[in-house]
Amino acid sequence: MPSRLNILTCPLPVLRTLNGDSQLSPLPQMEAERIDALRREGAITGVEDLLNDPALEGQQLAALKPLLDVKSDWFLLDATVELVDRERHLFSVLRRREEQVVAVFRSEGEL
């Protein structure tokens, strides 16, 4: 099963792509910013809260709904350590599966 998009943490440009099943145009910037503010305030806590938002009102959402969630299975760890005037940077792509977390990819320096 493919991973779902976490509607509580996705960046604003990704949030703008969420639209009705037959809509290819993004949500207007101001609508996306308003929804983002609602997320940060805790007014959107579930998929239904988002789908019931006026920005999506009256649109067919049957294909969109199963792609959304409020949890994540994929994470990006971005760690920087400074020791004796030297800095090391580590990126790890982590995937949660059942009750374990696995590093799928690691990189030092740049991702």
DSSP file (Angstrom, degrees, kcal/mol; ACC not computed):
  #  RESIDUE AA STRUCTURE BP1 BP2  ACC     N-H-->O    O-->H-N    N-H-->O    O-->H-N    TCO  KAPPA ALPHA  PHI   PSI    X-CA   Y-CA   Z-CA
    1    1 A M              0   0    0      0, 0.0     3,-0.1     0, 0.0     0, 0.0   0.000 360.0 360.0 360.0 128.9    0.0    0.0    0.0
    2    2 A P        -     0   0    0      0, 0.0     2,-0.1     0, 0.0     0, 0.0  -0.282 360.0 -98.0 -66.6 155.2    1.5    3.4   -0.9
    3    3 A S        -     0   0    0      1,-0.1     2,-0.2    70,-0.0    69,-0.1  -0.375  36.7-128.8 -70.5 152.5    2.1    5.9    1.8
    4    4 A R        -     0   0    0     67,-0.1     2,-0.5    -3,-0.1    69,-0.3  -0.612  23.0-102.5 -98.8 162.4   -0.5    8.6    2.4
    5    5 A L  E     -a   68   0A   0     62,-3.0    64,-2.5    -2,-0.2     2,-0.9  -0.734  27.7-131.6 -87.1 127.0    0.1   12.4    2.6
    6    6 A N  E >>  -a   69   0A   0     -2,-0.5     4,-1.5    62,-0.2     3,-0.9  -0.697  17.0-165.5 -79.6 108.4    0.1   13.8    6.1
    7    7 A I  T 34 S+     0   0    0     62,-2.6    -1,-0.2    -2,-0.9    63,-0.1   0.642  83.1  59.7 -71.8 -13.9   -2.2   16.8    5.8
    8    8 A L  T 34 S+     0   0    0     61,-0.3    -1,-0.2     1,-0.1    62,-0.1   0.695 118.5  24.4 -86.7 -19.1   -1.0   18.2    9.1
    9    9 A T  T <4 S+     0   0    0     -3,-0.9    -2,-0.2    62,-0.1    -1,-0.1   0.477  85.6 119.5-125.3  -5.2    2.6   18.5    8.1
   10   10 A C     <  -     0   0    0     -4,-1.5     5,-0.0     1,-0.1    -5,-0.0  -0.345  69.9-103.8 -65.8 145.2    2.8   18.8    4.4
   11   11 A P    >>  -     0   0    0      0, 0.0     4,-2.4     0, 0.0     3,-0.6  -0.225  32.6-103.3 -66.8 160.1    4.4   22.1    3.1
   12   12 A L  H 3> S+     0   0    0      1,-0.2     4,-2.1     2,-0.2     5,-0.2   0.861 119.2  54.8 -54.6 -44.1    2.2   24.8    1.7
   13   13 A P  H 3> S+     0   0    0      0, 0.0     4,-0.5     0, 0.0    -1,-0.2   0.880 111.6  45.9 -60.5 -34.7    3.0   24.1   -2.0
   14   14 A V  H X4 S+     0   0    0     -3,-0.6     3,-1.2     1,-0.2     4,-0.5   0.901 108.5  56.0 -71.8 -40.9    1.9   20.5   -1.5
   15   15 A L  H >< S+     0   0    0     -4,-2.4     3,-1.4     1,-0.3    -1,-0.2   0.870 100.8  59.6 -56.9 -37.2   -1.2   21.7    0.4
   16   16 A R  H 3< S+     0   0    0     -4,-2.1    11,-3.1     1,-0.3    -1,-0.3   0.754  95.5  63.0 -64.9 -23.5   -2.1   23.8   -2.7
   17   17 A T  T << S+     0   0    0     -3,-1.2     2,-0.6    -4,-0.5    -1,-0.3   0.650  78.0 100.3 -77.1 -13.5   -2.2   20.7   -4.8
   18   18 A L    <   +     0   0    0     -3,-1.4     2,-0.3    -4,-0.5     9,-0.1  -0.628  52.6 130.0 -77.5 116.1   -5.1   19.2   -2.8
   19   19 A N        -     0   0    0     -2,-0.6    37,-0.1     4,-0.1    45,-0.1  -0.897  59.1 -52.1-154.3 177.6   -8.2   19.8   -4.8
   20   20 A G    >   -     0   0    0     -2,-0.3     3,-1.7     1,-0.1    41,-0.2  -0.100  58.2-102.5 -58.8 159.0  -11.3   18.1   -6.2
   21   21 A D  T 3  S+     0   0    0     39,-3.5    -1,-0.1     1,-0.3    40,-0.1   0.813 122.0  38.0 -55.1 -35.5  -10.9   15.0   -8.3
   22   22 A S  T 3  S+     0   0    0     38,-0.2     2,-0.5     2,-0.0    -1,-0.3   0.344  94.6 103.7-100.2   6.6  -11.5   16.8  -11.6
   23   23 A Q    <   +     0   0    0     -3,-1.7    -4,-0.1     1,-0.1    36,-0.0  -0.793  36.5 172.7 -94.9 123.3   -9.5   19.9  -10.7
   24   24 A L        +     0   0    0     -2,-0.5    -1,-0.1     2,-0.1    -3,-0.0   0.573  57.5  87.1-101.1 -13.3   -6.1   20.3  -12.2
   25   25 A S  S    S-     0   0    0      1,-0.1    -2,-0.0     3,-0.0     0, 0.0  -0.631  82.7-112.7 -86.7 146.2   -5.5   23.9  -10.9
   26   26 A P        -     0   0    0      0, 0.0    -9,-0.2     0, 0.0   -10,-0.1  -0.240  37.9 -88.4 -71.4 163.3   -4.0   24.4   -7.5
   27   27 A L        -     0   0    0    -11,-3.1    -8,-0.1   -12,-0.1   -11,-0.0  -0.420  58.4 -91.0 -61.6 145.9   -5.9   25.9   -4.6
   28   28 A P     >  -     0   0    0      0, 0.0     4,-2.5     0, 0.0     3,-0.3  -0.323  35.2-116.9 -58.7 145.7   -5.5   29.7   -4.5
   29   29 A Q  H  > S+     0   0    0      1,-0.2     4,-2.5     2,-0.2     5,-0.2   0.884 114.4  51.2 -52.7 -44.8   -2.6   30.9   -2.4
   30   30 A M  H  > S+     0   0    0      1,-0.2     4,-2.1     2,-0.2    -1,-0.2   0.875 109.6  49.9 -65.6 -37.1   -4.8   32.7    0.0
   31   31 A E  H  > S+     0   0    0     -3,-0.3     4,-2.5     2,-0.2    -1,-0.2   0.927 111.8  48.2 -65.3 -44.4   -7.0   29.7    0.6
   32   32 A A  H  X S+     0   0    0     -4,-2.5     4,-2.6     1,-0.2    -2,-0.2   0.899 111.2  50.3 -63.6 -40.2   -4.0   27.5    1.2
   33   33 A E  H  X S+     0   0    0     -4,-2.5     4,-2.2    -5,-0.2    -1,-0.2   0.882 110.2  50.5 -64.9 -37.9   -2.6   30.0    3.6
   34   34 A R  H  X S+     0   0    0     -4,-2.1     4,-2.0     2,-0.2    -2,-0.2   0.925 112.2  46.4 -65.2 -44.1   -5.9   30.1    5.5
   35   35 A I  H  X S+     0   0    0     -4,-2.5     4,-2.3     1,-0.2    -2,-0.2   0.900 110.7  53.6 -64.0 -40.2   -6.0   26.3    5.7
   36   36 A D  H  X S+     0   0    0     -4,-2.6     4,-2.4     1,-0.2    -1,-0.2   0.907 107.7  50.5 -61.0 -41.6   -2.4   26.3    6.8
   37   37 A A  H  X S+     0   0    0     -4,-2.2     4,-2.0     1,-0.2    -1,-0.2   0.901 108.9  51.8 -63.1 -40.5   -3.2   28.8    9.6
   38   38 A L  H  X>S+     0   0    0     -4,-2.0     5,-2.3     2,-0.2     6,-1.0   0.897 108.9  51.0 -62.4 -39.8   -6.1   26.5   10.7
   39   39 A R  H ><5S+     0   0    0     -4,-2.3     3,-1.1     1,-0.2    -2,-0.2   0.951 110.9  47.6 -60.7 -48.8   -3.7   23.5   10.8
   40   40 A R  H 3<5S+     0   0    0     -4,-2.4    -1,-0.2     1,-0.3    -2,-0.2   0.822 110.9  51.7 -64.1 -31.4   -1.3   25.4   13.0
   41   41 A E  H 3<5S-     0   0    0     -4,-2.0    -1,-0.3    -5,-0.2    -2,-0.2   0.586 116.0-115.2 -79.7 -10.7   -4.1   26.6   15.3
   42   42 A G  T <<5S+     0   0    0     -3,-1.1    -3,-0.2    -4,-0.7    -2,-0.1   0.581  82.3 122.4  87.2  10.6   -5.3   23.0   15.7
   43   43 A A      < +     0   0    0     -5,-2.3     2,-0.6    -6,-0.2    -4,-0.2   0.737  69.7  56.7 -77.6 -22.1   -8.7   23.6   14.0
   44   44 A I        +     0   0    0     -6,-1.0    -1,-0.2     1,-0.1    -2,-0.2  -0.941  58.5 149.2-109.4 112.5   -7.9   20.9   11.5
   45   45 A T        +     0   0    0     -2,-0.6     2,-0.3     1,-0.1    -1,-0.1   0.466  61.0  28.9-119.9  -7.2   -7.2   17.6   13.2
   46   46 A G  S  > S-     0   0    0      1,-0.1     4,-1.5   -39,-0.1     3,-0.3  -0.946  82.2-101.1-149.8 168.5   -8.4   15.1   10.7
   47   47 A V  H  > S+     0   0    0     -2,-0.3     4,-2.7     1,-0.2     5,-0.2   0.887 119.1  56.1 -59.2 -41.5   -8.9   14.4    7.1
   48   48 A E  H  > S+     0   0    0      1,-0.2     4,-1.8     2,-0.2    -1,-0.2   0.872 101.9  56.9 -61.8 -36.8  -12.7   15.1    7.3
   49   49 A D  H  4 S+     0   0    0     -3,-0.3    -1,-0.2     1,-0.2     4,-0.2   0.924 111.4  42.9 -59.0 -43.9  -11.9   18.6    8.8
   50   50 A L  H >< S+     0   0    0     -4,-1.5     3,-1.7     1,-0.2     6,-0.2   0.938 113.1  50.6 -67.4 -46.4   -9.9   19.4    5.7
   51   51 A L  H 3< S+     0   0    0     -4,-2.7    -1,-0.2     1,-0.3    -2,-0.2   0.750 108.8  53.3 -66.7 -22.9  -12.4   17.9    3.2
   52   52 A N  T 3< S+     0   0    0     -4,-1.8    -1,-0.3    -5,-0.2    -2,-0.2   0.432  82.9 119.2 -88.9   0.2  -15.2   19.9    4.8
   53   53 A D  S X  S-     0   0    0     -3,-1.7     3,-2.0    -4,-0.2     4,-0.5  -0.371  76.8-118.9 -66.2 144.0  -13.3   23.2    4.4
   54   54 A P  G >  S+     0   0    0      0, 0.0     3,-0.8     0, 0.0    -1,-0.1   0.769 110.9  68.3 -54.9 -27.1  -15.1   25.8    2.2
   55   55 A A  G 3  S+     0   0    0      1,-0.2    -4,-0.1   -24,-0.1   -24,-0.1   0.790 110.9  33.3 -63.7 -26.0  -12.1   25.7   -0.2
   56   56 A L  G X  S+     0   0    0     -3,-2.0     3,-1.7    -6,-0.2    -1,-0.2   0.330  89.4 136.6-109.4   4.6  -13.1   22.2   -1.2
   57   57 A E  T <  S+     0   0    0     -3,-0.8     3,-0.1    -4,-0.5    -5,-0.1  -0.249  72.2  10.6 -59.0 135.4  -16.9   22.6   -0.8
   58   58 A G  T 3  S+     0   0    0      1,-0.3     2,-0.3   -38,-0.0    -1,-0.3   0.504  99.0 123.0  78.1   5.3  -19.0   21.1   -3.5
   59   59 A Q  S <  S-     0   0    0     -3,-1.7     2,-0.5   -38,-0.0    -1,-0.3  -0.714  70.1-109.9-100.5 150.9  -16.1   19.2   -5.1
   60   60 A Q        +     0   0    0     -2,-0.3   -39,-3.5     1,-0.1   -38,-0.2  -0.665  41.0 168.4 -74.5 125.8  -15.9   15.5   -5.8
   61   61 A L     >  +     0   0    0     -2,-0.5     4,-2.6   -41,-0.2     3,-0.2   0.218  37.6 112.0-126.0  12.2  -13.2   14.1   -3.4
   62   62 A A  T  4 S+     0   0    0      1,-0.2    -1,-0.1     2,-0.2   -42,-0.0   0.860  85.0  42.7 -60.2 -37.9  -13.6   10.4   -3.6
   63   63 A A  T  4 S+     0   0    0      1,-0.1    -1,-0.2     2,-0.1     4,-0.2   0.792 116.4  48.8 -78.6 -27.9  -10.3    9.9   -5.3
   64   64 A L  T >4 S+     0   0    0     -3,-0.2     3,-2.0     1,-0.1     4,-0.4   0.900  96.9  68.1 -77.9 -42.6   -8.5   12.3   -3.0
   65   65 A K  G >< S+     0   0    0     -4,-2.6     3,-1.7     1,-0.3    -1,-0.1   0.844  95.5  52.6 -52.7 -46.1   -9.7   11.1    0.4
   66   66 A P  G 3  S+     0   0    0      0, 0.0    -1,-0.3     0, 0.0    -2,-0.1   0.623 104.3  59.7 -69.6  -7.8   -7.9    7.7    0.5
   67   67 A L  G <  S+     0   0    0     -3,-2.0   -62,-3.0    -4,-0.2     2,-0.3   0.487  95.3  79.7 -92.5  -4.1   -4.6    9.5   -0.3
   68   68 A L  E <   +a    5   0A   0     -3,-1.7     2,-0.3    -4,-0.4   -62,-0.2  -0.750  48.6 155.2-111.1 151.6   -4.7   11.6    2.9
   69   69 A D  E     -a    6   0A   0    -64,-2.5   -62,-2.6    -2,-0.3   -61,-0.3  -0.923  43.5-125.7-156.0 177.7   -3.9   10.9    6.5
   70   70 A V  S    S+     0   0    0     -2,-0.3     2,-0.3   -64,-0.2   -64,-0.1   0.085  88.6  62.3-120.2  19.8   -2.8   12.6    9.7
   71   71 A K  S    S-     0   0    0    -66,-0.1     2,-0.3   -63,-0.0   -67,-0.1  -0.929  71.2-134.3-138.2 165.2    0.2   10.5   10.4
   72   72 A S        -     0   0    0     -2,-0.3   -67,-0.1     1,-0.1     3,-0.1  -0.910  18.9-177.0-124.3 147.9    3.5    9.9    8.6
   73   73 A D  S    S+     0   0    0     -2,-0.3    23,-3.4   -69,-0.3     2,-0.4   0.520  76.8  61.2-110.9 -15.9    5.5    6.8    7.7
   74   74 A W  E     +B   95   0B   0     21,-0.2     2,-0.3     2,-0.0    21,-0.2  -0.920  62.4 175.4-117.1 139.6    8.4    8.6    6.1
   75   75 A F  E     -B   94   0B   0     19,-2.5    19,-2.9    -2,-0.4     2,-0.5  -0.974  24.3-140.7-141.2 152.2   10.7   11.2    7.8
   76   76 A L  E     -B   93   0B   0     -2,-0.3     2,-0.6    17,-0.2    17,-0.2  -0.972  14.9-157.9-115.2 117.8   13.8   13.2    7.0
   77   77 A L  E     -B   92   0B   0     15,-3.1    15,-2.1    -2,-0.5     2,-0.6  -0.852   8.6-173.6 -93.6 124.1   16.3   13.5    9.8
   78   78 A D  E     +B   91   0B   0     -2,-0.6     2,-0.4    13,-0.2    13,-0.2  -0.930  11.9 177.0-121.3 102.4   18.6   16.5    9.3
   79   79 A A  E     -B   90   0B   0     11,-3.0    11,-3.0    -2,-0.6     2,-0.4  -0.903  13.5-174.0-117.0 136.0   21.3   16.5   11.9
   80   80 A T  E     -B   89   0B   0     -2,-0.4     2,-0.4     9,-0.2     9,-0.2  -0.995   4.4-172.1-126.7 130.5   24.3   18.9   12.3
   81   81 A V  E     -B   88   0B   0      7,-2.7     7,-2.8    -2,-0.4     2,-0.5  -0.981   5.2-163.9-123.6 132.1   27.0   18.4   14.9
   82   82 A E  E     +B   87   0B   0     -2,-0.4     2,-0.4     5,-0.2     5,-0.2  -0.970  15.7 167.1-116.9 126.1   29.7   21.0   15.7
   83   83 A L  E >   -B   86   0B   0      3,-3.0     3,-1.3    -2,-0.5    -2,-0.0  -0.972  68.0 -15.4-142.3 121.9   32.8   19.8   17.6
   84   84 A V  T 3  S-     0   0    0     -2,-0.4    -1,-0.1     1,-0.3     3,-0.1   0.935 128.3 -49.9  49.6  56.8   36.0   21.7   18.0
   85   85 A D  T 3  S+     0   0    0      1,-0.2     2,-0.4    -3,-0.0    -1,-0.3   0.633 117.5 112.5  60.5  16.7   35.1   24.2   15.2
   86   86 A R  E <   -B   83   0B   0     -3,-1.3    -3,-3.0     2,-0.0     2,-0.4  -0.953  52.1-155.1-118.4 141.1   34.3   21.4   12.8
   87   87 A E  E     -B   82   0B   0     -2,-0.4     2,-0.4    -5,-0.2    -5,-0.2  -0.942   7.0-169.3-119.8 135.6   30.8   20.8   11.5
   88   88 A R  E     -B   81   0B   0     -7,-2.8    -7,-2.7    -2,-0.4     2,-0.4  -0.964   6.5-159.3-121.1 140.2   29.3   17.5   10.3
   89   89 A H  E     -B   80   0B   0     -2,-0.4    20,-2.3    -9,-0.2     2,-0.4  -0.974   9.2-176.2-122.6 131.0   26.0   17.2    8.5
   90   90 A L  E     -BC  79 108B   0    -11,-3.0   -11,-3.0    -2,-0.4     2,-0.4  -0.992   6.8-169.0-130.4 133.2   24.0   14.0    8.3
   91   91 A F  E     -BC  78 107B   0     16,-3.0    16,-2.5    -2,-0.4     2,-0.4  -0.963   7.7-178.3-115.5 137.9   20.7   13.3    6.5
   92   92 A S  E     -BC  77 106B   0    -15,-2.1   -15,-3.1    -2,-0.4     2,-0.7  -0.995  20.1-147.9-135.3 131.8   18.8   10.1    6.9
   93   93 A V  E     -BC  76 105B   0     12,-2.7    11,-3.0    -2,-0.4    12,-1.2  -0.892  27.8-166.3 -94.3 119.6   15.5    9.1    5.2
   94   94 A L  E     -BC  75 103B   0    -19,-2.9   -19,-2.5    -2,-0.7     2,-0.4  -0.845  12.0-161.9-113.1 143.3   13.6    7.0    7.8
   95   95 A R  E     -BC  74 102B   0      7,-2.6     7,-2.7    -2,-0.4     2,-0.5  -0.990  11.0-145.0-126.4 129.3   10.6    4.8    7.3
   96   96 A R  E     + C   0 101B   0    -23,-3.4     2,-0.4    -2,-0.4     5,-0.2  -0.798  20.6 177.4 -91.2 128.0    8.3    3.6   10.0
   97   97 A R  E >   - C   0 100B   0      3,-2.8     3,-2.3    -2,-0.5     2,-0.3  -0.977  60.4 -51.6-133.6 119.4    7.0    0.1    9.6
   98   98 A E  T 3  S-     0   0    0     -2,-0.4    -2,-0.0     1,-0.3     0, 0.0  -0.356 124.0 -17.2  52.1-111.3    4.8   -1.4   12.2
   99   99 A E  T 3  S+     0   0    0     -2,-0.3     2,-0.3    -3,-0.1    -1,-0.3   0.069 124.1  71.9-113.9  26.7    6.9   -0.9   15.4
  100  100 A Q  E <   -C   97   0B   0     -3,-2.3    -3,-2.8     2,-0.0     2,-0.4  -0.954  63.7-140.7-136.8 158.9   10.3   -0.2   14.0
  101  101 A V  E     -C   96   0B   0     -2,-0.3     2,-0.4    -5,-0.2    -5,-0.2  -0.978  18.8-164.7-120.0 131.2   12.1    2.6   12.1
  102  102 A V  E     -C   95   0B   0     -7,-2.7    -7,-2.6    -2,-0.4     2,-0.7  -0.940  21.1-128.5-119.2 135.1   14.5    1.7    9.3
  103  103 A A  E     +C   94   0B   0     -2,-0.4    -9,-0.2    -9,-0.2     3,-0.1  -0.742  26.5 178.9 -79.9 116.5   17.0    4.1    7.7
  104  104 A V  E     +     0   0B   0    -11,-3.0     2,-0.3    -2,-0.7    -1,-0.2   0.799  67.2   6.4 -88.0 -32.8   16.4    3.8    4.0
  105  105 A F  E     -C   93   0B   0    -12,-1.2   -12,-2.7     2,-0.0     2,-0.3  -0.993  61.8-169.7-152.9 142.5   19.1    6.3    2.9
  106  106 A R  E     +C   92   0B   0     -2,-0.3     2,-0.3   -14,-0.2   -14,-0.2  -0.987   6.5 177.6-135.4 148.3   21.9    8.2    4.6
  107  107 A S  E     -C   91   0B   0    -16,-2.5   -16,-3.0    -2,-0.3     2,-0.4  -0.993  18.3-147.4-149.1 139.8   24.1   11.0    3.3
  108  108 A E  E    S+C   90   0B   0     -2,-0.3     2,-1.0   -18,-0.2   -18,-0.2  -0.887  79.8   1.5-103.7 140.9   26.8   13.1    4.8
  109  109 A G  S    S+     0   0    0    -20,-2.3     2,-0.3    -2,-0.4    -2,-0.1  -0.754 126.6  16.2  91.8-100.4   27.2   16.6    3.6
  110  110 A E              0   0    0     -2,-1.0   -19,-0.1     1,-0.1    -2,-0.1  -0.817 360.0 360.0-113.4 151.6   24.4   17.3    1.0
  111  111 A L              0   0    0     -2,-0.3    -1,-0.1    -4,-0.1    -2,-0.0   0.437 360.0 360.0 -84.7 360.0   21.3   15.3    0.4
